[in-house]
Structure formats: C-alpha cells, structure tokens
Amino acid sequence: MFVEPFNPIIGAQYIVLGEMENAEEVGVMVRARVLNCVDGVNIALLQKAINEQRSFFREREGKQGAAAQPAHAT
C-alpha cells in the first residue's frame, strides 16, 4: 500500500526511514516516514556516514547512562 501521491521511478534506488510493522492482512511492512531517491549517491559513503552516526549516538547514550547512575558509597 502506498501513500498517494507517490510516483516512483522504475529502477531507481530509494532510502526509507520508518518503522517496521507486522500487519495481519499483509505481513511485515515498513511504515515510511521519509522516502528519498538516492540515485547518483555514493552508497558506500552513505553507509559509512550512517554507521558513524549510529556509533556517535551509542557513545552519547552510554555517557548519559553512566552520568545518571549514582556513585557507590564504600
């Protein structure tokens, strides 16, 4: 099922940001929030940028989690 208007370019590559859902009628589907054509984009470089961003967020969450934990009294 598509949200209209969506006129895809046949053979083009798209990047989708959204959530995966398990719908009984259709099975697993992606509820797209953002859909962008990435034709002409260096996919390897895009993947590297995504991995760097994920690493940054993991590191930031780790630091926030450590700061939220109280120090142990001895």
Order of alpha helices (4+ residues) and beta strands (2+ residues): beta-beta-alpha
